[in-house]
Amino acid sequence: MATKLTLRIDEKIINKAKKAAKIKGVSLSKLVSDYFQSVALHQKKEIVETPVLSEIAGILSSKADSKTLVKEYRKHIEEKYL
């Protein structure tokens, strides 16, 4: 069940996030939802392959296996947002 959530975020960040979501072809809500899902599952030491992650994995070298790609993406997200 989807529930409305109100956040207070700097307007510049919101505008940049909207542009990033538009480039990826998803809504800002979907982008935020995927991120929250990734963070929540990280607490359980799991990660879900979101559409954005799948898109990124599709353009990377095919020599890397999916577990390595997930680890690298998790590390990237942690460094970027934590």
C-alpha positions as CSV (number, residue, x, y, z in Angstrom):
1,M,0.0,0.0,0.0
2,A,1.5,3.4,-1.0
3,T,1.4,6.1,1.6
4,K,2.0,9.8,1.2
5,L,5.2,11.1,2.9
6,T,6.1,14.7,3.4
7,L,9.8,15.6,3.4
8,R,11.7,18.9,4.0
9,I,14.6,19.0,1.6
10,D,16.6,21.9,0.2
11,E,15.0,23.2,-3.1
12,K,18.2,22.9,-5.0
13,I,18.5,19.2,-4.1
14,I,14.9,18.6,-5.1
15,N,15.5,20.2,-8.5
16,K,18.6,18.1,-9.1
17,A,16.8,14.9,-8.0
18,K,13.9,15.7,-10.4
19,K,16.4,16.1,-13.2
20,A,18.1,12.8,-12.3
21,A,14.8,11.0,-12.2
22,K,13.7,12.5,-15.5
23,I,17.0,11.3,-17.2
24,K,16.4,7.8,-15.8
25,G,12.8,7.8,-17.0
26,V,11.2,7.4,-13.5
27,S,9.3,9.6,-11.2
28,L,11.0,11.2,-8.3
29,S,8.7,9.2,-6.0
30,K,9.9,6.0,-7.6
31,L,13.5,7.1,-7.3
32,V,13.1,7.9,-3.6
33,S,11.1,4.7,-3.0
34,D,13.8,2.6,-4.5
35,Y,16.5,4.3,-2.4
36,F,14.5,3.8,0.8
37,Q,13.9,0.2,-0.1
38,S,17.6,-0.3,-0.6
39,V,18.4,1.4,2.7
40,A,15.8,-0.7,4.6
41,L,17.0,-3.9,3.1
42,H,20.6,-3.0,3.8
43,Q,19.7,-3.1,7.5
44,K,19.0,-6.8,6.9
45,K,22.2,-7.2,4.9
46,E,20.2,-7.8,1.7
47,I,19.8,-5.7,-1.4
48,V,17.1,-5.7,-4.0
49,E,17.9,-5.1,-7.6
50,T,15.8,-2.0,-8.4
51,P,15.2,-0.9,-12.0
52,V,17.9,1.7,-11.6
53,L,20.4,-0.9,-10.4
54,S,19.4,-3.2,-13.2
55,E,19.9,-0.5,-15.7
56,I,23.4,0.3,-14.3
57,A,24.3,-3.4,-14.2
58,G,23.3,-3.7,-17.8
59,I,25.9,-1.2,-19.0
60,L,28.8,-2.5,-16.9
61,S,31.4,-5.0,-18.0
62,S,29.9,-8.5,-18.5
63,K,33.0,-10.0,-16.9
64,A,31.7,-9.0,-13.4
65,D,29.1,-11.2,-11.8
66,S,25.9,-9.8,-10.4
67,K,27.0,-10.2,-6.8
68,T,30.1,-8.1,-7.5
69,L,28.0,-5.5,-9.2
70,V,25.5,-5.3,-6.3
71,K,28.4,-5.0,-3.8
72,E,30.0,-2.2,-5.9
73,Y,26.6,-0.4,-6.2
74,R,25.9,-0.7,-2.5
75,K,29.4,0.7,-1.7
76,H,28.7,3.6,-4.1
77,I,25.3,4.4,-2.5
78,E,26.8,4.2,1.0
79,E,29.6,6.6,0.1
80,K,27.2,9.0,-1.6
81,Y,24.4,9.1,1.0
82,L,25.8,8.0,4.3
